[in-house]
């Protein structure tokens, strides 16, 4: 308690700096891989992708990022264990933020798309196991999160494989490809609107307690009905946009057909950016809010902590700056180094990733956004055969996934001891 009273301002300042650093890492790594398919397929230029992400990620993070957040992410530690030593929670959250952000910086410099959730989880596990006790960690939860390494990419990869095969069978493998694209793409647009709306309603708006009860039973059923209507609106707007496509040369050329899917990619990019910002900003602002709440309350630790508006602002700003300054490395990895992407392939990958997030929300399955998207890109590549994948890049990505949890844990232990020595 005395430590918090005498060093409260410095600890709050460090929390803001480390939280901003972590949000920067999310922008440089996580947001970049969400935009990678759009840039890699050339549906959007790098500047356009940064602009889209800046607007929709910031809107998602700030408007739907959450007024209340769990004090400790993913329920890895019981806050009651730290009731008599709140300074350990503060040191632990500071070390976790700095450790996860440092690992994201290293990964982004190498162009590795890693999970920000796994980075912060590994960091919290590290400080808890060493700073409190091994028994304080809910190892069952950690095991479930680790299982998502396999579940996320497999599920998303299977979906993207099936989606791209359907695009080939319905559109690309026919002579009158452009007419068939105009015929079937509105159906895919409906799917995009439906899935992105489901992601937003189930993953994004849950943080701010928006009640969309339509009297249809469960929250999931209500979301499905509302999302079906949103899908129809998106399909209608998309159909109008399709009529205005300028055709060059042969109407059934590959370039003309891919223009149709390029419009789809813009819809998916905007929606996924909003949903991602609303959900993953918590990885940066959750620990920051925990420090702010604990210090300002004089050491009282609750299971939930109120999210001040300026904390969400720090997270949202950091995400945008991270993408703009360093996101291009991971964008290159996702968009160009795993497999060659076109708008039709990129669309299949993004829709599969969104669908996986929706399924996970409905079933309570723990997934990683990063692993989901990479798995979806792999699925699209496999639809053209193993030779379409750049296996050394795939191997490097999988290795970085395995290293993320222990790397976050190891760095957090070092930073925890340093902070404890300085302030303790």
C-alpha distance (Angstrom), angle and dihedral (degrees) to the residues before:
residue distance angle dihedral
X1 . . .
X2 3.84 . .
X3 3.80 90.7 .
X4 3.80 91.4 55.1
X5 3.80 91.8 46.6
X6 3.82 95.2 49.7
X7 3.83 99.5 37.4
X8 3.81 100.5 28.3
X9 3.81 97.0 118.5
X10 3.82 94.1 47.7
X11 3.82 91.6 47.4
X12 3.82 90.9 50.3
X13 3.81 91.1 48.9
X14 3.82 91.1 50.0
X15 3.81 90.1 48.2
X16 3.82 90.8 54.2
X17 3.81 92.6 47.9
X18 3.82 93.7 46.1
X19 3.83 91.3 43.8
X20 3.81 90.4 52.1
X21 3.83 89.6 48.0
X22 3.81 90.3 51.3
X23 3.82 92.0 48.0
X24 3.81 88.3 49.6
X25 3.81 88.3 53.9
X26 3.82 91.3 50.8
X27 3.80 89.4 52.4
X28 3.80 94.0 45.8
X29 3.81 93.7 47.5
X30 3.80 116.4 15.4
X31 3.80 99.7 35.2
X32 3.78 89.8 42.8
X33 3.79 92.7 57.7
X34 3.83 90.1 47.8
X35 3.83 88.8 55.9
X36 3.80 94.5 39.5
X37 3.81 96.2 89.4
X38 3.81 92.4 51.9
X39 3.81 93.0 49.6
X40 3.80 95.1 39.1
X41 3.81 91.9 52.7
X42 3.84 89.3 46.4
X43 3.80 91.5 -124.4
X44 3.81 85.3 126.2
X45 3.79 131.2 21.6
X46 3.81 118.1 -125.5
X47 3.82 90.9 -103.4
X48 3.81 92.0 49.1
X49 3.82 91.3 48.5
X50 3.81 91.1 51.1
X51 3.82 90.1 49.4
X52 3.83 93.0 48.3
X53 3.80 91.6 46.4
X54 3.80 92.7 45.1
X55 3.81 91.6 55.3
X56 3.80 100.7 38.7
X57 3.82 99.2 33.8
X58 3.81 90.2 50.0
X59 3.82 91.2 46.3
X60 3.80 91.7 48.4
X61 3.80 94.4 45.2
X62 3.80 96.2 44.1
X63 3.81 102.7 34.5
X64 3.81 99.2 35.7
X65 3.79 103.1 17.8
X66 3.78 94.0 107.1
X67 3.79 140.9 -90.0
X68 3.79 92.0 -142.9
X69 3.78 126.5 33.3
X70 3.79 135.9 -178.7
X71 3.81 110.1 -93.4
X72 3.80 90.9 -131.9
X73 3.78 118.0 33.0
X74 3.81 119.0 -111.5
X75 3.83 94.6 -3.0
X76 3.81 93.3 -83.6
X77 3.83 93.6 145.6
X78 3.79 130.5 28.3
X79 3.86 106.5 -121.3
X80 3.83 89.2 -144.5
X81 3.82 89.3 70.1
X82 3.81 88.7 66.6
X83 3.82 97.6 43.2
X84 3.82 93.6 110.7
X85 3.81 95.8 41.4
X86 3.81 108.1 41.2
X87 3.80 91.2 161.2
X88 3.83 88.2 69.0
X89 3.80 89.7 57.9
X90 3.82 90.5 50.1
X91 3.82 93.3 47.8
X92 3.80 89.8 44.0
X93 3.81 95.4 51.1
X94 3.81 91.4 45.5
X95 3.80 91.9 50.0
X96 3.83 91.0 45.0
X97 3.82 92.2 52.4
X98 3.80 93.0 47.0
X99 3.81 93.3 44.3
X100 3.82 95.2 48.2
X101 3.82 91.7 44.8
X102 3.81 91.7 49.2
X103 3.81 91.4 51.4
X104 3.82 91.0 47.8
X105 3.82 89.0 51.6
X106 3.82 91.1 51.8
X107 3.82 92.2 46.0
X108 3.82 92.9 46.6
X109 3.81 91.4 50.6
X110 3.81 88.0 54.7
X111 3.81 92.3 44.0
X112 3.83 92.1 -117.8
X113 3.83 115.2 151.5
X114 3.83 102.5 -141.0
X115 3.80 132.3 170.1
X116 3.81 115.2 -94.0
X117 3.80 88.8 -161.9
X118 3.81 91.8 55.3
X119 3.81 89.9 45.6
X120 3.81 93.5 56.7
X121 3.81 92.8 38.6
X122 3.81 91.3 52.8
X123 3.80 90.3 48.1
X124 3.82 93.3 50.7
X125 3.82 91.0 47.0
X126 3.81 89.8 51.4
X127 3.79 96.9 52.3
X128 3.83 93.0 40.5
X129 3.81 95.0 50.5
X130 3.82 93.2 48.0
X131 3.80 103.0 27.7
X132 3.82 97.8 42.6
X133 3.81 113.4 10.2
X134 3.79 140.1 -67.0
X135 3.82 88.9 -110.0
X136 3.82 90.9 58.1
X137 3.82 90.7 70.8
X138 3.81 118.8 87.5
X139 3.81 93.8 -133.7
X140 3.80 92.0 -178.1
X141 3.80 89.2 62.6
X142 3.80 90.9 47.7
X143 3.81 90.6 50.8
X144 3.80 91.3 50.9
X145 3.81 90.9 50.9
X146 3.81 90.8 48.3
X147 3.82 89.3 52.0
X148 3.80 88.1 63.9
X149 3.82 87.2 72.1
X150 3.80 86.2 77.6
X151 3.82 102.9 26.2
X152 3.84 98.1 51.7
X153 3.82 100.5 53.1
X154 3.82 94.0 37.8
X155 3.80 94.0 52.3
X156 3.81 95.1 43.1
X157 3.81 92.6 41.9
X158 3.80 92.0 52.9
X159 3.81 91.5 49.3
X160 3.82 95.1 47.7
X161 3.82 90.3 47.0
X162 3.82 90.5 53.5
X163 3.81 93.3 43.8
X164 3.79 94.4 51.3
X165 3.81 91.6 46.3
X166 3.83 88.2 53.2
X167 3.83 90.1 50.9
X168 3.81 89.5 51.0
X169 3.82 94.0 47.4
X170 3.81 96.2 43.8
X171 3.82 100.7 37.2
X172 3.80 122.1 -1.1
X173 3.83 99.2 50.5
X174 3.83 93.8 57.8
X175 3.79 132.7 83.9
X176 3.81 96.3 -128.8
X177 3.82 91.8 53.7
X178 3.82 97.3 152.4
X179 3.81 95.0 53.2
X180 3.81 90.7 45.9
X181 3.80 89.7 48.6
X182 3.80 90.4 54.5
X183 3.80 88.8 47.4
X184 3.81 99.4 48.6
X185 3.82 105.3 25.6
X186 3.86 92.8 76.7
X187 3.83 86.0 61.3
X188 3.81 90.0 54.0
X189 3.82 88.5 45.8
X190 3.79 89.1 55.5
X191 3.82 88.5 51.7
X192 3.82 90.4 50.2
X193 3.81 92.6 50.0
X194 3.79 91.3 45.6
X195 3.81 96.0 48.9
X196 3.81 97.2 41.6
X197 3.82 89.5 48.6
X198 3.81 90.0 49.9
X199 3.82 90.9 50.1
X200 3.80 90.8 50.1
X201 3.81 95.7 45.5
X202 3.81 96.5 43.8
X203 3.82 101.8 33.4
X204 3.78 105.7 21.3
X205 3.78 112.3 35.2
X206 3.82 93.9 38.8
X207 3.81 88.1 81.8
X208 3.80 94.4 63.1
X209 3.78 96.1 42.4
X210 3.82 96.8 -117.0
X211 3.80 106.9 175.6
X212 3.80 113.0 -147.1
X213 3.81 97.4 170.0
X214 3.80 107.7 161.6
X215 3.79 93.7 175.8
X216 3.80 91.9 -104.2
X217 3.80 98.4 123.6
X218 3.80 120.2 -106.7
X219 3.80 125.1 33.5
X220 3.80 89.5 -111.7
X221 3.83 92.3 54.7
X222 3.81 90.9 48.4
X223 3.81 89.7 50.2
X224 3.83 90.9 50.2
X225 3.82 93.2 52.8
X226 3.82 93.3 46.4
X227 3.83 91.9 44.4
X228 3.82 91.8 50.6
X229 3.81 88.1 57.2
X230 3.82 91.4 47.0
X231 3.82 88.3 50.5
X232 3.81 90.8 56.0
X233 3.81 90.8 51.8
X234 3.83 91.3 49.4
X235 3.83 91.1 47.7
X236 3.83 90.5 50.4
X237 3.82 93.3 49.7
X238 3.79 90.3 44.3
X239 3.80 92.3 50.9
X240 3.81 89.8 55.5
X241 3.82 90.2 49.4
X242 3.82 90.9 49.8
X243 3.81 91.5 57.7
X244 3.81 89.8 57.6
X245 3.80 97.0 54.7
X246 3.80 111.4 124.4
X247 3.79 109.9 -130.7
X248 3.83 118.8 -144.1
X249 3.82 119.9 -156.7
X250 3.79 115.6 -44.3
X251 3.82 107.1 29.1
X252 3.82 91.1 -144.3
X253 3.80 95.7 50.4
X254 3.81 118.8 128.6
X255 3.82 91.5 -114.5
X256 3.82 93.1 56.6
X257 3.82 93.1 48.0
X258 3.81 91.7 47.6
X259 3.83 89.2 53.2
X260 3.79 86.8 64.6
X261 3.80 91.6 54.4
X262 3.80 89.9 43.9
X263 3.82 88.0 67.0
X264 3.80 89.0 52.0
X265 3.81 91.0 52.5
X266 3.81 91.5 57.9
X267 3.84 90.2 55.8
X268 3.80 92.6 48.7
X269 3.81 93.5 44.6
X270 3.83 93.0 54.0
X271 3.79 94.3 45.7
X272 3.80 96.3 44.9
X273 3.81 91.2 47.8
X274 3.83 91.2 54.8
X275 3.82 93.6 45.7
X276 3.81 92.1 45.5
X277 3.79 93.5 49.3
X278 3.80 92.8 49.2
X279 3.80 93.2 49.4
X280 3.81 108.9 33.8
X281 3.80 98.6 40.8
X282 3.83 84.5 80.3
X283 3.81 89.1 71.7
X284 3.81 88.2 68.1
X285 3.80 103.6 30.1
X286 3.83 98.3 38.1
X287 3.83 95.7 71.4
X288 3.82 89.5 36.7
X289 3.82 91.2 54.1
X290 3.82 89.5 47.9
X291 3.82 90.9 55.9
X292 3.82 93.0 45.0
X293 3.82 92.4 48.5
X294 3.83 94.4 46.3
X295 3.82 95.3 46.7
X296 3.81 95.8 43.6
X297 3.82 92.5 47.5
X298 3.79 91.9 51.9
X299 3.80 94.7 -111.8
X300 3.81 103.6 -37.5
X301 3.83 110.3 142.9
X302 3.80 120.2 -158.0
X303 3.79 131.2 -177.5
X304 3.80 87.3 -118.5
X305 3.79 129.5 35.6
X306 3.80 127.6 -158.4
X307 3.80 114.0 -112.9
X308 3.84 111.4 -131.3
X309 3.82 112.7 -144.1
X310 3.81 92.5 -119.6
X311 3.82 91.4 56.3
X312 3.81 90.1 58.8
X313 3.80 87.8 46.7
X314 3.80 91.0 55.9
X315 3.80 90.9 50.0
X316 3.81 94.5 46.5
X317 3.82 93.9 46.8
X318 3.80 93.1 46.6
X319 3.82 92.1 52.0
X320 3.83 92.8 52.9
X321 3.83 94.0 46.0
X322 3.81 91.5 47.7
X323 3.79 92.7 54.6
X324 3.82 93.6 44.5
X325 3.80 95.7 48.5
X326 3.79 105.6 36.2
X327 3.79 110.2 1.8
X328 3.81 94.8 100.5
X329 3.83 93.0 81.6
X330 3.81 95.5 59.9
X331 3.81 90.8 38.0
X332 3.80 87.9 59.1
X333 3.81 91.9 50.0
X334 3.81 95.0 50.2
X335 3.79 97.4 36.5
X336 3.79 102.9 40.2
X337 3.81 115.1 6.6
X338 3.85 103.0 57.6
X339 3.81 98.0 48.5
X340 3.80 138.0 -29.0
X341 3.79 109.5 -84.3
X342 3.80 130.3 -156.3
X343 3.84 124.8 -178.1
X344 3.83 90.8 -96.7
X345 3.82 91.9 51.5
X346 3.79 93.0 41.5
X347 3.80 90.3 50.5
X348 3.83 91.2 52.5
X349 3.83 90.0 50.3
X350 3.81 95.8 48.6
X351 3.80 94.7 44.5
X352 3.82 90.3 48.6
X353 3.82 90.3 50.3
X354 3.82 91.5 50.0
X355 3.81 91.1 47.1
X356 3.81 91.0 51.3
X357 3.81 90.9 52.3
X358 3.83 89.6 51.3
X359 3.82 92.7 49.4
X360 3.79 90.4 48.0
X361 3.82 91.0 51.1
X362 3.79 91.2 51.0
X363 3.82 95.9 47.2
X364 3.81 100.6 33.6
X365 3.81 90.4 -117.9
X366 3.82 112.1 161.2
X367 3.80 109.9 -127.0
X368 3.77 140.0 166.8
X369 3.81 117.9 -127.3
X370 3.79 89.9 -146.9
X371 3.80 95.5 49.8
X372 3.80 89.2 45.6
X373 3.79 94.5 54.5
X374 3.81 94.7 43.0
X375 3.81 89.2 49.3
X376 3.80 89.9 51.1
X377 3.82 91.7 51.7
X378 3.82 89.4 48.8
X379 3.82 90.0 51.2
X380 3.82 91.6 53.1
X381 3.81 89.7 49.0
X382 3.81 92.8 49.1
X383 3.81 89.6 53.0
X384 3.82 84.8 71.2
X385 3.82 94.5 42.1
X386 3.82 135.6 -86.3
X387 3.81 90.5 -80.7
X388 3.85 88.1 67.4
X389 3.85 89.4 67.5
X390 3.79 125.1 81.3
X391 3.80 96.7 -133.1
X392 3.86 98.5 -167.9
X393 3.83 89.1 58.6
X394 3.82 91.0 47.3
X395 3.82 90.2 50.2
X396 3.82 92.4 50.4
X397 3.82 91.1 49.9
X398 3.82 93.8 50.2
X399 3.81 90.6 48.0
X400 3.81 90.5 52.2
X401 3.83 89.6 51.8
X402 3.80 92.0 54.3
X403 3.82 91.7 47.2
X404 3.83 95.5 48.2
X405 3.84 99.8 81.3
X406 3.84 96.7 45.5
X407 3.83 91.4 40.6
X408 3.80 91.4 53.8
X409 3.81 90.8 45.4
X410 3.81 94.6 48.8
X411 3.80 94.6 48.0
X412 3.82 91.3 46.4
X413 3.82 91.5 54.0
X414 3.82 90.9 52.9
X415 3.82 93.7 47.1
X416 3.83 91.3 44.1
X417 3.81 91.6 57.0
X418 3.82 91.6 44.9
X419 3.83 92.8 51.4
X420 3.81 92.0 43.8
X421 3.81 90.2 51.8
X422 3.81 93.3 48.3
X423 3.81 97.8 45.9
X424 3.81 103.8 16.4
